[in-house]
Amino acid sequence: MITLMLNREERKLVMDYGYPFDEIAGQIEQAGDVDLARISDEAYWWDQVVGNLSISVVEQAAPEDVCEAMDELASRIECELAKVNPPPQRR
């Protein structure tokens, strides 16, 4: 389980470009207009959000500043994913 603290702008990016699945989308909707919300789900679903945000950036689905914010958010989520599933160590 991965829990992220997302601000309003980040939650909007996830909803608009991350195409979240039910659990994440439901928590974002419940958060309403609060400044920061704790959003939790399994690593697999966060990985899907990262992939969708990345596709949106590559396809330039939004203005440049929004794409930069999506890229930063995707990187932040990837850092949390790496904590749960660290890459294999070379010997």
N, C-alpha and C positions, 0 to 999 in steps of 0.2 A: 504494500500500500504506500502510495506517495501522496503527501499532502503539500500543497503549495498555498502560499498567501498571495492572492492576486488582487490588484487594485481594479477600479472600475474600467479603466482603459484596457487593461490586459484581459479582463473578462469579456469585454466587447470584441476584442480581437479573436479570442477563442470561439465565441459564438458566431462571428461573421466569417471567419476564414479558417478556423480549426475544425469546423464541422464535428463538434463533440457528440459523443454518444450519450445515451439517456442519463447515466449517473452524473457525469460532469455537467451536462446541460441543466439537469434538474437543480443541482446545487448552485449553479450560477444564477438561475432564475430565482431561487429562494433568497439569494443574497441581496437581491434588489439593488438599492442605490447606496449601500454602505461603502465606505472608503476601501477597506480591506476585507476580503473574505477568504476563509480557509476552505479550499476545494481539494477533495481526496478521491483517488481511484487507483486501480491497479496499474502497474507499470505499462502493461500492454496497451491500455486505453490512452495513457499519456503519450506513448510512442506514436499512436495513430494521430493524435492531435499535432505532434511535432511534424509528422509527415505531411499532413494537410496544410499546416502553416508554411512549410517549406515549398510545397507545390504552388501555393498562392504567391509566394515571393518570386519564384522562378518564372511564373506566368505573368508577373507584374500585374496582379489582380487589383492593385490599389496604388494610390500615389506613392512616390518614393519614400516620404517620411513614414508612412504607414507600413510599407514593406520593411523599412529599417527596424521599426518597433516589433514587427512580427518576427524578424530574424533574431532580434535580441531575446524575445520571449522564448522562441524555439531553443535557443542556446541555453537559456536558464533552465528550461525543462529538461534538456539533454543532460545538464550537469546533475540534476536530481536523479535522473535515470541511471547515470553512471555510478552514483552512490549505492544504488540498490543492485545493479548488475555491472560490477566493474569489469573492464576488459581483461582478457587473460594476460597473465604476465609472461614475458619471454624469458627463457632460461639461457 
